Amino acid sequence: MSLLFLLLAMSTTAQTGATKSADGVPIHYETQGQGQPALVFVHGWAIDRRYWDAQVPVFARTRQVVTLDLAGHGQSGRGRQDWSVAAFGQDVRAVVEALSLEKVVLVGHSMSGNVILEAAKAMPARVVGLIPVDTLLDVDEVTSDAEVKGAIAAFRADYKATASGFMRKYMFTPTTPPELVEAVVKDATSFPPEIGVPVLEQIPAPS
């Protein structure tokens, strides 16, 4: 087997690893491909890095692609007290620095549209682009404190039912395959409420 073949195989094979965030929580990640700037994909609330599986092989043909599990999600640690967006930004920073990535484009899904903003603030010399995907923000919408408190109270009172209703109402289109809907709802409703609710409390509401 030639050295060139081995190098090509290594460049297209996913490599997994873990590093510690600023507060010591272990953050698990996966990297595949070569090419700069690297693309770092950050998942949304109550899901994990698997949600980027369809995108990774496409972009990994020409770029290094990194996915990670934010603290409390997927394989990453749950021993955190501060479930703020800024703390999640430090998770992203930890992975970028662990992989010694000099230039990155951050892709953030849903709540992680805010997370990648925090990550960019934490490492401005490394971030050359930001791509928010389905980040929930309507510039014409104003959410009152009472509405936010009411929504959080509903999650606290009955997490599974509220999470299911929220996901079914906002996260899909009429043509979304039913099996996909059920898989995503299952992930969201099985997410630990002791993490899920504090995270929601920290996500900025439109104002």
Residue frames as a rotation matrix with the C-alpha (Angstrom) as fourth column:
MET 1
0.581 0.814 0.000 0.00
0.814 -0.581 0.000 0.00
0.000 0.000 -1.000 0.00
SER 2
-0.156 -0.701 0.695 1.50
0.672 -0.591 -0.446 3.31
0.724 0.398 0.563 -1.07
LEU 3
-0.718 -0.182 -0.671 2.16
0.645 -0.537 -0.544 6.23
-0.261 -0.824 0.504 1.26
LEU 4
-0.914 0.406 0.021 -0.05
-0.347 -0.807 0.478 8.43
0.211 0.430 0.878 -0.93
PHE 5
-0.215 0.873 -0.439 -2.96
0.075 0.463 0.883 6.01
0.974 0.157 -0.165 -0.54
LEU 6
-0.243 0.052 -0.969 -2.49
0.932 0.291 -0.218 5.97
0.270 -0.955 -0.120 3.23
LEU 7
-0.921 -0.153 -0.358 -2.45
0.263 -0.922 -0.283 9.76
-0.286 -0.355 0.890 3.39
LEU 8
-0.695 0.719 -0.021 -5.59
-0.423 -0.386 0.820 10.01
0.581 0.579 0.572 1.28
ALA 9
-0.092 0.655 -0.750 -7.33
0.467 0.694 0.549 7.42
0.880 -0.300 -0.369 3.46
MET 10
-0.504 -0.175 -0.846 -6.37
0.861 -0.178 -0.476 9.29
-0.067 -0.968 0.240 6.62
SER 11
-0.995 0.064 -0.075 -7.65
-0.070 -0.994 0.078 12.58
-0.070 0.083 0.994 5.22
THR 12
-0.412 0.897 -0.159 -11.13
-0.561 -0.112 0.821 11.15
0.719 0.427 0.549 4.54
THR 13
-0.143 0.321 -0.936 -11.47
0.582 0.793 0.184 9.05
0.801 -0.518 -0.300 7.71
ALA 14
0.582 0.444 0.681 -13.14
-0.250 -0.699 0.670 10.61
0.774 -0.560 -0.295 10.71
GLN 15
-0.493 -0.735 -0.465 -10.94
0.421 0.266 -0.867 11.06
0.761 -0.623 0.179 13.76
THR 16
0.649 0.757 0.082 -12.51
0.240 -0.305 0.922 11.53
0.722 -0.578 -0.379 17.18
GLY 17
-0.531 -0.828 -0.180 -11.10
0.485 -0.123 -0.866 13.21
0.694 -0.547 0.467 20.24
ALA 18
0.655 0.692 -0.305 -11.87
0.657 -0.322 0.681 15.13
0.373 -0.646 -0.666 23.41
THR 19
-0.551 -0.753 0.359 -10.60
0.388 -0.612 -0.689 18.25
0.739 -0.240 0.629 25.09
LYS 20
-0.218 0.460 -0.860 -11.59
0.955 -0.079 -0.285 20.30
-0.199 -0.884 -0.423 28.11
SER 21
0.406 0.451 0.795 -13.59
0.557 -0.812 0.176 23.50
0.724 0.371 -0.581 27.96
ALA 22
-0.210 -0.539 0.816 -12.63
-0.247 -0.778 -0.578 26.56
0.946 -0.323 0.030 30.02
ASP 23
0.217 0.371 0.903 -14.50
-0.952 -0.124 0.280 25.18
0.216 -0.920 0.326 33.05
GLY 24
-0.608 -0.629 0.484 -12.97
-0.723 0.691 -0.011 21.71
-0.328 -0.357 -0.875 32.75
VAL 25
0.370 0.808 0.458 -15.96
-0.413 0.585 -0.698 19.96
-0.832 0.070 0.550 31.16
PRO 26
-0.605 -0.601 0.523 -14.86
0.164 0.548 0.820 17.32
-0.779 0.582 -0.233 28.58
ILE 27
0.318 0.644 -0.696 -15.93
-0.633 -0.403 -0.661 18.23
-0.706 0.651 0.280 25.04
HIS 28
-0.150 -0.312 0.938 -16.00
0.387 0.855 0.346 15.48
-0.910 0.415 -0.007 22.42
TYR 29
0.279 0.162 -0.947 -15.43
-0.690 -0.652 -0.315 16.22
-0.668 0.741 -0.070 18.75
GLU 30
0.339 -0.176 0.924 -14.87
0.582 0.811 -0.059 14.61
-0.739 0.558 0.377 15.37
THR 31
0.160 -0.347 -0.924 -12.74
-0.596 -0.780 0.190 15.85
-0.787 0.520 -0.332 12.49
GLN 32
0.269 -0.013 0.963 -12.53
0.619 0.768 -0.162 14.73
-0.738 0.640 0.215 8.88
GLY 33
0.756 0.023 0.654 -10.89
0.625 -0.320 -0.712 15.96
0.193 0.947 -0.256 5.68
GLN 34
-0.224 -0.869 -0.441 -8.22
0.802 -0.422 0.424 18.56
-0.554 -0.259 0.791 5.00
GLY 35
-0.309 0.043 0.950 -8.16
0.748 -0.606 0.271 22.12
0.587 0.794 0.155 3.73
GLN 36
-0.473 0.046 -0.880 -8.40
0.695 -0.595 -0.404 25.58
-0.542 -0.802 0.250 5.18
PRO 37
-0.552 0.005 0.834 -10.27
-0.801 -0.283 -0.528 27.44
0.234 -0.959 0.160 6.43
ALA 38
-0.941 0.237 -0.241 -11.71
0.290 0.932 -0.216 24.60
0.174 -0.273 -0.946 8.45
LEU 39
-0.232 0.940 0.249 -15.49
-0.443 -0.330 0.834 24.35
0.866 0.084 0.493 8.86
VAL 40
-0.993 -0.063 -0.098 -16.71
0.063 0.414 -0.908 23.89
0.097 -0.908 -0.408 12.43
PHE 41
-0.290 0.956 -0.039 -20.33
-0.123 0.003 0.992 22.76
0.949 0.292 0.116 12.72
VAL 42
-0.989 -0.016 0.150 -22.15
-0.150 -0.033 -0.988 23.41
0.021 -0.999 0.031 16.01
HIS 43
-0.557 0.810 -0.183 -25.49
0.594 0.543 0.593 21.71
0.580 0.222 -0.784 16.73
GLY 44
-0.254 0.591 0.766 -28.58
-0.424 -0.780 0.460 23.19
0.869 -0.208 0.449 18.35
TRP 45
-0.337 0.214 0.917 -30.48
-0.941 -0.086 -0.326 22.70
0.009 -0.973 0.231 21.59
ALA 46
0.218 0.492 0.843 -31.10
-0.693 0.686 -0.222 19.16
-0.687 -0.535 0.491 22.90
ILE 47
0.991 0.035 -0.127 -29.42
-0.116 0.685 -0.719 17.39
0.061 0.728 0.683 19.96
ASP 48
0.416 -0.898 0.143 -25.79
0.026 0.169 0.985 16.58
-0.909 -0.406 0.093 19.10
ARG 49
-0.287 -0.688 -0.667 -23.12
-0.624 -0.393 0.675 16.46
-0.727 0.610 -0.317 16.41
ARG 50
-0.580 0.117 0.806 -24.76
0.450 0.871 0.198 13.52
-0.679 0.477 -0.558 14.61
TYR 51
0.447 0.884 -0.138 -27.20
0.405 -0.337 -0.850 15.99
-0.798 0.324 -0.509 13.08
TRP 52
0.358 -0.403 -0.842 -24.45
-0.737 -0.676 0.010 17.16
-0.573 0.617 -0.539 10.70
ASP 53
-0.114 -0.499 0.859 -23.66
0.037 0.862 0.506 13.65
-0.993 0.089 -0.079 9.42
ALA 54
0.567 0.385 0.728 -25.15
0.699 0.243 -0.673 14.30
-0.436 0.890 -0.131 5.97
GLN 55
0.982 -0.173 -0.073 -23.15
-0.188 -0.889 -0.418 17.50
0.007 0.424 -0.906 5.49
VAL 56
0.461 -0.873 0.162 -19.74
-0.380 -0.030 0.924 16.33
-0.802 -0.488 -0.345 6.71
PRO 57
0.024 -0.546 0.837 -18.70
0.578 0.691 0.434 14.02
-0.815 0.473 0.333 3.81
VAL 58
0.711 0.286 0.643 -19.72
0.699 -0.391 -0.599 16.61
0.080 0.875 -0.477 1.22
PHE 59
0.925 -0.332 0.184 -17.62
-0.340 -0.940 0.010 19.42
0.170 -0.072 -0.983 2.68
ALA 60
0.523 -0.755 0.395 -14.80
-0.237 0.317 0.918 17.12
-0.819 -0.574 -0.013 3.76
ARG 61
0.686 -0.276 0.673 -13.88
0.710 0.452 -0.539 16.60
-0.155 0.848 0.507 0.12
THR 62
0.274 -0.554 0.786 -12.20
0.506 -0.612 -0.608 20.00
0.818 0.564 0.113 0.09
ARG 63
0.081 -0.182 0.980 -12.07
-0.619 -0.780 -0.094 21.20
0.781 -0.599 -0.176 3.72
GLN 64
-0.872 -0.221 -0.436 -11.28
0.243 0.576 -0.780 20.01
0.424 -0.787 -0.449 7.18
VAL 65
0.003 0.956 0.295 -14.66
-0.350 -0.275 0.896 19.58
0.937 -0.106 0.333 8.83
VAL 66
-0.938 -0.307 -0.159 -15.14
0.067 0.289 -0.955 19.50
0.339 -0.907 -0.251 12.59
THR 67
0.193 0.971 0.138 -18.27
-0.174 -0.104 0.979 18.65
0.966 -0.213 0.149 14.55
LEU 68
-0.867 -0.498 0.006 -18.57
-0.071 0.112 -0.991 18.71
0.493 -0.860 -0.132 18.32
ASP 69
0.141 0.865 -0.481 -20.95
0.708 0.252 0.660 17.97
0.692 -0.434 -0.577 21.15
LEU 70
-0.109 -0.093 0.990 -21.55
-0.445 -0.886 -0.132 21.02
0.889 -0.455 0.055 23.31
ALA 71
-0.959 -0.244 0.146 -21.41
-0.222 0.319 -0.921 20.43
0.178 -0.916 -0.360 27.06
GLY 72
-0.454 0.815 0.361 -24.43
-0.494 0.107 -0.863 18.50
-0.741 -0.570 0.354 28.28
HIS 73
0.581 0.639 -0.505 -25.12
-0.752 0.183 -0.634 17.13
-0.313 0.747 0.586 24.80
GLY 74
0.620 -0.308 -0.722 -24.08
-0.444 0.621 -0.646 13.92
0.647 0.721 0.248 23.07
GLN 75
0.491 -0.529 -0.692 -20.89
0.612 0.775 -0.158 12.44
0.620 -0.346 0.704 24.48
SER 76
-0.316 -0.675 0.666 -19.66
-0.012 -0.699 -0.715 15.60
0.949 -0.234 0.213 26.18
GLY 77
-0.790 -0.123 -0.600 -19.59
0.558 0.262 -0.788 16.09
0.254 -0.957 -0.139 29.93
ARG 78
0.170 0.947 0.274 -22.56
0.484 -0.322 0.814 17.32
0.859 -0.006 -0.513 31.94
GLY 79
0.151 -0.164 -0.975 -20.77
0.987 -0.020 0.157 18.61
-0.045 -0.986 0.159 35.03
ARG 80
-0.702 -0.332 0.629 -21.41
0.450 -0.892 0.032 22.29
0.551 0.306 0.776 34.37
GLN 81
-0.354 0.564 -0.746 -23.09
0.765 -0.285 -0.578 24.92
-0.538 -0.775 -0.331 36.52
ASP 82
-0.247 0.175 -0.953 -23.17
-0.297 -0.950 -0.098 27.79
-0.922 0.259 0.286 34.01
TRP 83
-0.167 0.270 0.948 -25.30
0.763 0.645 -0.050 26.82
-0.625 0.715 -0.314 31.02
SER 84
0.331 0.254 -0.909 -24.85
-0.139 -0.940 -0.313 30.19
-0.933 0.230 -0.275 29.30
VAL 85
0.986 0.018 0.166 -24.31
0.164 0.068 -0.984 30.84
-0.029 0.997 0.064 25.61
ALA 86
0.526 -0.847 0.078 -20.90
-0.814 -0.528 -0.240 32.25
0.245 0.062 -0.968 26.49
ALA 87
0.039 -0.489 0.872 -19.92
-0.638 0.659 0.398 28.96
-0.769 -0.572 -0.287 28.16
PHE 88
0.664 0.238 0.709 -20.93
0.349 0.740 -0.575 27.07
-0.661 0.629 0.408 25.01
GLY 89
0.921 -0.378 -0.093 -18.78
-0.302 -0.541 -0.785 29.49
0.246 0.751 -0.613 23.03
GLN 90
0.139 -0.900 0.413 -15.84
-0.958 -0.018 0.285 28.37
-0.249 -0.435 -0.865 25.15
ASP 91
0.362 0.053 0.931 -16.61
-0.013 0.999 -0.052 24.75
-0.932 0.007 0.362 24.18
VAL 92
0.956 0.023 0.293 -16.16
0.292 0.039 -0.956 25.70
-0.033 0.999 0.030 20.52
ARG 93
0.628 -0.769 0.118 -13.00
-0.729 -0.635 -0.256 27.63
0.272 0.075 -0.959 21.29
ALA 94
0.216 -0.556 0.802 -11.54
-0.659 0.523 0.540 24.67
-0.720 -0.646 -0.253 23.18
VAL 95
0.577 0.056 0.815 -11.99
0.396 0.853 -0.340 22.36
-0.714 0.519 0.470 20.20
VAL 96
0.957 -0.231 0.174 -10.58
0.048 -0.466 -0.883 24.85
0.285 0.854 -0.435 17.70
GLU 97
0.422 -0.844 0.331 -7.50
-0.901 -0.432 0.046 25.36
0.104 -0.318 -0.942 19.88
ALA 98
0.315 -0.277 0.908 -7.10
-0.363 0.849 0.385 21.63
-0.877 -0.450 0.167 20.58
LEU 99
0.634 -0.015 0.773 -6.93
0.626 0.598 -0.501 20.99
-0.455 0.802 0.388 16.83
SER 100
-0.307 -0.812 -0.496 -4.63
0.359 -0.582 0.730 24.01
-0.881 0.047 0.470 16.27
LEU 101
0.181 0.472 0.863 -6.96
0.983 -0.052 -0.178 25.41
-0.039 0.880 -0.473 13.62
GLU 102
-0.742 -0.588 -0.323 -5.62
0.574 -0.805 0.149 28.75
-0.348 -0.075 0.935 12.43
LYS 103
-0.805 0.523 -0.281 -8.61
-0.591 -0.747 0.303 29.86
-0.051 0.410 0.911 10.34
VAL 104
-0.799 0.579 0.163 -12.18
0.530 0.806 -0.263 28.63
-0.284 -0.124 -0.951 10.79
VAL 105
-0.597 0.789 0.145 -15.69
-0.506 -0.510 0.696 29.25
0.623 0.342 0.704 9.54
LEU 106
-0.934 0.301 0.192 -18.24
-0.039 0.448 -0.893 28.56
-0.354 -0.842 -0.407 12.28
VAL 107
-0.544 0.813 -0.208 -21.62
-0.256 0.075 0.964 27.10
0.799 0.578 0.167 11.34
GLY 108
-0.971 0.183 0.156 -24.24
-0.131 0.140 -0.981 27.25
-0.201 -0.973 -0.112 14.09
HIS 109
-0.564 0.817 -0.123 -27.67
0.311 0.347 0.885 25.63
0.765 0.461 -0.450 14.05
SER 110
0.426 0.890 -0.164 -30.63
0.541 -0.105 0.835 27.20
0.725 -0.445 -0.526 15.88
MET 111
0.974 -0.029 -0.224 -29.45
0.176 -0.522 0.835 28.37
-0.141 -0.853 -0.503 19.33
SER 112
0.231 -0.973 0.019 -25.87
0.721 0.184 0.668 27.95
-0.653 -0.141 0.744 18.17
GLY 113
0.361 -0.070 0.930 -26.27
0.671 -0.674 -0.311 30.92
0.648 0.736 -0.196 15.88
ASN 114
0.864 -0.037 0.501 -25.72
-0.348 -0.764 0.543 32.76
0.363 -0.644 -0.674 19.17
VAL 115
0.794 -0.588 0.153 -23.05
0.238 0.532 0.813 30.30
-0.559 -0.609 0.562 20.32
ILE 116
0.256 -0.750 0.610 -20.84
0.965 0.165 -0.202 30.91
0.051 0.641 0.766 17.31
LEU 117
0.594 -0.033 0.804 -21.07
0.087 -0.991 -0.105 34.66
0.800 0.133 -0.586 17.91
GLU 118
0.902 -0.257 0.346 -19.68
-0.397 -0.182 0.900 34.11
-0.169 -0.949 -0.266 21.40
ALA 119
0.577 -0.718 0.390 -16.99
0.619 0.696 0.364 31.79
-0.532 0.031 0.846 20.06
ALA 120
0.377 -0.412 0.830 -15.96
0.741 -0.402 -0.537 34.40
0.555 0.818 0.153 17.50
LYS 121
0.776 -0.062 0.628 -15.66
-0.331 -0.887 0.321 37.02
0.537 -0.457 -0.709 20.24
ALA 122
0.842 -0.430 0.325 -13.42
-0.174 0.354 0.919 34.65
-0.510 -0.830 0.224 22.19
MET 123
-0.055 -0.886 0.460 -11.03
0.479 0.381 0.791 34.01
-0.876 0.264 0.403 19.27
PRO 124
0.703 0.469 -0.535 -11.34
-0.136 -0.650 -0.748 36.85
-0.698 0.598 -0.393 16.73
ALA 125
-0.108 -0.836 -0.538 -7.98
-0.839 -0.213 0.500 36.12
-0.533 0.506 -0.678 15.09
ARG 126
-0.825 -0.244 0.510 -9.08
-0.057 0.934 0.353 32.61
-0.562 0.262 -0.784 14.10
VAL 127
-0.049 0.922 0.384 -12.68
0.619 0.330 -0.713 33.11
-0.784 0.203 -0.587 12.93
VAL 128
-0.919 -0.330 -0.217 -13.02
0.020 -0.588 0.809 34.28
-0.394 0.739 0.546 9.32
GLY 129
-0.642 0.751 -0.154 -16.71
-0.418 -0.174 0.892 33.58
0.643 0.637 0.425 8.81
LEU 130
-0.794 0.500 0.345 -20.02
-0.212 0.305 -0.929 32.88
-0.570 -0.810 -0.136 10.58
ILE 131
-0.693 0.621 -0.367 -22.98
-0.335 0.174 0.926 30.96
0.639 0.765 0.088 9.14
PRO 132
-0.660 0.563 0.497 -26.14
-0.496 0.171 -0.851 30.79
-0.564 -0.809 0.167 11.28
VAL 133
-0.829 0.407 -0.384 -28.59
-0.100 0.568 0.817 28.08
0.550 0.716 -0.430 10.18
ASP 134
0.048 0.960 -0.275 -32.27
0.385 0.236 0.892 28.27
0.922 -0.149 -0.358 11.21
THR 135
-0.859 -0.307 -0.410 -31.43
0.500 -0.323 -0.804 30.60
0.114 -0.895 0.431 14.04
LEU 136
0.024 0.999 -0.047 -34.77
0.969 -0.012 0.246 31.63
0.245 -0.052 -0.968 15.52
LEU 137
-0.526 -0.185 -0.830 -34.85
0.465 -0.880 -0.098 35.38
-0.712 -0.437 0.549 15.14
ASP 138
0.125 0.624 0.771 -37.53
0.949 -0.301 0.090 37.55
0.289 0.721 -0.630 13.56
VAL 139
-0.814 -0.578 0.068 -36.45
0.537 -0.791 -0.293 41.18
0.223 -0.202 0.954 13.53
ASP 140
-0.457 0.724 0.517 -40.08
-0.337 -0.679 0.652 42.29
0.823 0.124 0.554 13.72
GLU 141
0.373 0.617 -0.693 -40.89
0.361 0.592 0.721 40.08
0.855 -0.519 -0.002 16.71
VAL 142
-0.394 -0.419 0.818 -40.81
-0.641 -0.513 -0.571 41.35
0.659 -0.749 -0.067 20.28
THR 143
0.062 0.351 -0.934 -41.01
0.421 0.839 0.343 38.79
0.905 -0.415 -0.095 23.08
SER 144
0.393 0.163 0.905 -42.05
-0.603 -0.698 0.388 40.12
0.694 -0.698 -0.176 26.46
ASP 145
-0.687 -0.639 0.344 -40.53
-0.651 0.333 -0.682 38.98
0.321 -0.693 -0.645 29.74
ALA 146
-0.090 0.755 0.650 -43.92
-0.801 0.333 -0.498 37.54
-0.592 -0.565 0.574 30.68
GLU 147
0.755 0.350 -0.554 -44.00
-0.641 0.574 -0.510 35.39
0.140 0.740 0.658 27.52
VAL 148
-0.116 -0.891 -0.439 -40.49
-0.525 0.430 -0.734 34.11
0.843 0.145 -0.518 28.17
LYS 149
-0.715 -0.139 0.686 -41.28
-0.697 0.229 -0.680 33.30
-0.063 -0.963 -0.260 31.80
GLY 150
0.309 0.920 0.242 -44.48
-0.820 0.386 -0.422 31.56
-0.481 -0.068 0.874 30.76
ALA 151
0.598 -0.157 -0.786 -42.66
-0.563 0.615 -0.552 29.38
0.570 0.772 0.280 28.25
ILE 152
-0.517 -0.855 -0.053 -39.99
-0.497 0.350 -0.794 28.43
0.697 -0.384 -0.606 30.76
ALA 153
-0.427 0.445 0.787 -42.65
-0.826 0.162 -0.539 27.65
-0.367 -0.881 0.299 33.37
ALA 154
0.658 0.701 -0.277 -44.32
-0.749 0.569 -0.340 25.29
-0.081 0.430 0.899 30.91
PHE 155
0.182 -0.686 -0.704 -41.05
-0.391 0.607 -0.692 23.43
0.902 0.402 -0.158 30.33
ARG 156
-0.749 -0.486 0.451 -40.52
-0.577 0.144 -0.804 23.15
0.326 -0.862 -0.389 34.08
ALA 157
-0.089 0.828 0.554 -44.05
-0.895 0.177 -0.409 21.90
-0.436 -0.533 0.725 34.70
ASP 158
0.641 0.296 0.708 -44.09
0.031 0.912 -0.409 19.20
-0.767 0.284 0.575 32.00
TYR 159
-0.195 -0.866 -0.461 -40.81
-0.505 -0.314 0.804 19.03
-0.841 0.390 -0.376 30.12
LYS 160
-0.733 -0.185 0.654 -41.59
0.329 0.746 0.579 16.15
-0.595 0.640 -0.487 27.76
ALA 161
0.188 0.900 0.393 -44.99
0.888 0.015 -0.460 17.39
-0.420 0.436 -0.796 26.61
THR 162
0.699 0.056 -0.712 -43.79
-0.046 -0.991 -0.122 20.97
-0.713 0.118 -0.691 26.20
ALA 163
-0.366 -0.908 -0.205 -40.63
-0.400 -0.045 0.915 19.96
-0.840 0.417 -0.346 24.33
SER 164
-0.550 0.236 0.801 -42.67
0.661 0.709 0.245 17.72
-0.511 0.664 -0.546 22.02
GLY 165
0.538 0.842 0.029 -45.16
0.715 -0.438 -0.544 20.48
-0.446 0.313 -0.838 21.28
PHE 166
0.441 -0.466 -0.767 -42.42
-0.312 -0.881 0.356 23.05
-0.841 0.083 -0.534 20.72
MET 167
-0.626 -0.760 0.174 -40.47
-0.138 0.328 0.934 20.85
-0.768 0.561 -0.311 18.32
ARG 168
-0.357 0.560 0.748 -43.54
0.838 0.546 -0.009 19.79
-0.413 0.623 -0.664 16.34
LYS 169
0.655 0.693 -0.303 -44.77
0.531 -0.706 -0.468 23.38
-0.538 0.146 -0.830 16.01
TYR 170
0.725 -0.373 -0.579 -41.55
-0.405 -0.911 0.080 25.16
-0.557 0.176 -0.811 15.04
MET 171
-0.109 -0.982 0.153 -38.97
-0.492 0.187 0.850 22.70
-0.864 0.018 -0.504 13.73
PHE 172
-0.591 -0.074 0.804 -40.57
0.467 0.781 0.415 21.03
-0.658 0.621 -0.426 10.73
THR 173
-0.687 0.427 -0.588 -42.34
-0.707 -0.578 0.408 21.73
-0.166 0.696 0.699 7.46
PRO 174
0.345 0.913 0.216 -45.49
-0.793 0.407 -0.453 19.96
-0.501 -0.015 0.865 6.21
THR 175
0.725 -0.082 -0.684 -43.32
-0.506 0.610 -0.610 17.80
0.467 0.788 0.401 3.95
THR 176
-0.295 -0.850 0.437 -40.87
-0.948 0.201 -0.248 16.63
0.123 -0.487 -0.864 6.64
PRO 177
-0.243 0.188 -0.951 -40.86
-0.193 0.952 0.238 12.80
0.951 0.241 -0.196 6.66
PRO 178
0.688 0.633 0.354 -42.80
-0.463 0.009 0.886 11.54
0.558 -0.774 0.299 9.71
GLU 179
0.718 -0.457 -0.525 -39.97
0.616 0.768 0.173 9.22
0.324 -0.448 0.833 10.74
LEU 180
-0.366 -0.856 0.365 -37.59
0.555 -0.515 -0.653 12.19
0.747 -0.036 0.664 10.87
VAL 181
0.050 0.490 0.870 -40.05
-0.500 -0.742 0.446 14.19
0.865 -0.457 0.208 12.95
GLU 182
0.914 0.392 -0.103 -40.38
-0.132 0.528 0.839 11.37
0.383 -0.754 0.534 15.46
ALA 183
0.328 -0.873 -0.360 -36.61
0.820 0.452 -0.350 10.83
0.468 -0.180 0.865 15.69
VAL 184
-0.497 -0.518 0.696 -35.93
0.177 -0.846 -0.503 14.49
0.849 -0.127 0.512 16.43
VAL 185
0.303 0.699 0.648 -38.80
-0.614 -0.377 0.694 14.75
0.729 -0.608 0.315 18.91
LYS 186
0.841 -0.035 -0.539 -37.52
0.332 0.821 0.464 11.64
0.426 -0.570 0.703 20.67
ASP 187
-0.181 -0.981 -0.065 -34.08
0.761 -0.098 -0.641 13.22
0.623 -0.165 0.765 21.06
ALA 188
-0.462 0.017 0.887 -35.49
-0.230 -0.968 -0.101 16.48
0.857 -0.251 0.451 22.39
THR 189
0.505 0.780 0.371 -37.93
-0.585 -0.007 0.811 14.90
0.635 -0.626 0.452 24.84
SER 190
0.793 -0.274 -0.544 -35.31
0.491 0.816 0.304 12.50
0.360 -0.508 0.782 26.22
PHE 191
-0.166 -0.853 0.495 -32.83
0.214 -0.521 -0.826 15.33
0.963 -0.031 0.269 26.84
PRO 192
-0.380 -0.001 -0.925 -32.26
0.908 0.191 -0.374 15.87
0.177 -0.982 -0.072 30.60
PRO 193
0.552 0.682 0.479 -34.61
0.573 -0.728 0.377 18.66
0.606 0.066 -0.793 31.75
GLU 194
0.722 -0.331 -0.608 -32.11
0.487 -0.381 0.786 19.68
-0.492 -0.863 -0.113 34.42
ILE 195
-0.525 -0.851 -0.016 -29.90
0.530 -0.341 0.776 20.79
-0.666 0.399 0.630 31.54
GLY 196
-0.439 0.377 0.816 -32.46
0.858 -0.094 0.505 21.60
0.266 0.922 -0.282 28.87
VAL 197
0.639 0.767 -0.056 -34.42
0.744 -0.597 0.301 24.15
0.197 -0.234 -0.952 30.89
PRO 198
0.409 -0.539 -0.737 -31.41
0.352 -0.652 0.672 26.13
-0.842 -0.534 -0.077 32.20
VAL 199
-0.655 -0.623 0.429 -30.05
0.620 -0.119 0.775 26.27
-0.432 0.774 0.464 28.65
LEU 200
-0.063 0.727 0.683 -33.33
0.888 -0.272 0.372 27.68
0.456 0.630 -0.629 27.35
GLU 201
0.717 0.342 -0.607 -33.30
0.642 -0.664 0.384 30.30
-0.271 -0.665 -0.696 30.10
GLN 202
0.001 -0.859 -0.513 -29.96
0.299 -0.489 0.819 31.55
-0.954 -0.154 0.256 28.79
ILE 203
-0.442 -0.137 0.887 -30.85
0.891 0.045 0.451 31.78
-0.102 0.989 0.102 25.08
PRO 204
-0.866 0.104 -0.489 -31.50
-0.044 -0.990 -0.131 35.41
-0.498 -0.092 0.862 24.12
ALA 205
-0.027 0.934 0.356 -35.13
0.802 0.233 -0.550 36.09
-0.597 0.271 -0.755 23.22
PRO 206
-0.376 -0.049 0.925 -36.04
0.770 -0.571 0.283 38.44
0.515 0.819 0.253 20.33
SER 207
0.155 0.415 -0.896 -36.52
0.840 -0.533 -0.102 41.95
-0.520 -0.737 -0.431 21.67
